[in-house]
Amino acid sequence: MTDRYLTVEQVAKRRHCSVRVVHEWTRLNAIPYRRFGRRCLFVEAELDAFESGELPRLEVVDLDGGGRVVRAKAAA
């Protein structure tokens, strides 16, 4: 099974907000996402868990080459 990725526009429609608001959430690392260059993608399963409150804490991982992953923080 492969992960389904959503675009910023799809997340904005799903969350009933503007694209600008979704970009602000990514700037603040307030929502799980993947950034590759200038492109932001959202894993649908992570977004589902985040919206239901199953992802209480997020961690930021900067990738070589300028990418970034914001995901659920691993349990300590």
PyMOL commands that set and color helices and strands:
alter all, ss='L'
color gray80, all
select helices_A, chain A and resi 8-15+19-27+44-51
alter helices_A, ss='H'
color red, helices_A
select strands_A, chain A and resi 5-6+33-36+39-43+58-62+68-72
alter strands_A, ss='S'
color yellow, strands_A
deselect
rebuild
show_as cartoon
